């Protein structure tokens, strides 16, 4: 099992800083054997929203609001690595959908 803990730059941060973060995160993910379970524990300052168009294989429609730029980056990371955004697949009470809004 692999556990990756990370904290991403905020949505308002410089795009170069966010690019560097996601490139580094991807390089860490690539070091994890595919056959192992990998859990990403994170605060990505991302909002993936409820629209899963183009991402049906990795997320459901049970998020909150609209996807922000960090949410797009996170969804792309998950799609590239064939990871599932578990919190979006099943319906939850609104109070359990986010840690802060």
C-alpha positions in Angstrom: 0.0 0.0 0.0 1.2 3.5 -0.8 -0.1 6.6 1.0 0.6 10.0 -0.5 -0.1 13.1 1.7 0.0 16.5 0.0 -1.2 20.1 0.1 -1.7 21.9 -3.2 -1.3 25.6 -3.9 -4.6 27.5 -3.8 -6.7 28.2 -6.9 -5.4 31.8 -7.0 -1.8 30.7 -7.0 0.5 31.3 -10.0 -0.1 28.6 -12.7 3.7 27.8 -12.8 3.6 26.9 -9.1 0.5 24.7 -9.7 2.2 23.1 -12.7 5.3 22.3 -10.6 3.1 20.8 -7.8 1.2 18.5 -10.2 4.4 17.5 -12.1 6.0 16.6 -8.8 2.9 14.7 -7.6 2.8 12.8 -10.9 6.4 11.8 -10.5 5.7 10.5 -7.0 2.6 8.6 -8.3 4.8 7.0 -11.0 7.1 5.6 -8.3 4.2 3.6 -6.8 3.8 0.1 -8.2 0.5 -0.1 -10.2 -0.4 -3.4 -8.5 -0.4 -1.7 -5.1 -3.2 0.2 -3.5 -2.4 3.9 -3.6 -4.3 6.4 -1.4 -4.0 10.1 -2.0 -4.7 12.0 1.2 -4.8 15.6 0.2 -5.9 19.1 0.4 -5.8 20.1 -3.2 -7.8 23.3 -2.9 -9.9 21.7 -5.6 -13.6 21.6 -6.4 -14.5 19.0 -9.0 -18.2 20.0 -9.0 -21.2 18.0 -10.2 -20.6 17.9 -13.9 -18.7 14.7 -14.7 -18.9 15.1 -18.5 -15.7 13.5 -19.9 -14.9 12.1 -16.5 -17.6 9.5 -16.1 -15.1 6.7 -15.4 -13.5 8.5 -12.5 -16.2 10.4 -10.7 -19.9 10.6 -10.2 -22.3 13.6 -10.1 -22.4 14.1 -6.3 -20.0 16.9 -5.8 -20.7 20.5 -5.1 -21.1 23.5 -7.5 -18.9 24.0 -10.5 -15.4 22.7 -11.1 -12.6 25.3 -10.5 -9.2 25.3 -12.2 -7.7 23.2 -9.5 -10.6 20.8 -9.8 -9.8 20.4 -13.5 -6.2 19.7 -12.7 -7.2 17.1 -10.1 -9.7 15.4 -12.4 -7.1 15.3 -15.2 -4.6 13.7 -12.8 -7.1 11.1 -11.8 -8.1 10.4 -15.4 -4.5 10.0 -16.5 -3.7 7.6 -13.6 -7.1 5.8 -13.9 -8.0 6.8 -10.3 -11.5 7.2 -8.9 -12.6 10.3 -7.0 -14.4 8.3 -4.4 -16.3 11.1 -2.6 -18.1 12.0 -5.8 -19.5 8.6 -6.7 -22.0 8.1 -4.0 -24.6 10.5 -2.7 -23.9 12.1 0.7 -25.6 14.6 2.9 -24.5 18.1 2.0 -22.7 18.5 5.3 -20.4 15.6 4.5 -19.4 16.7 1.0 -16.8 19.3 1.9 -14.5 20.2 4.8 -14.8 23.9 4.1 -16.7 26.1 1.7 
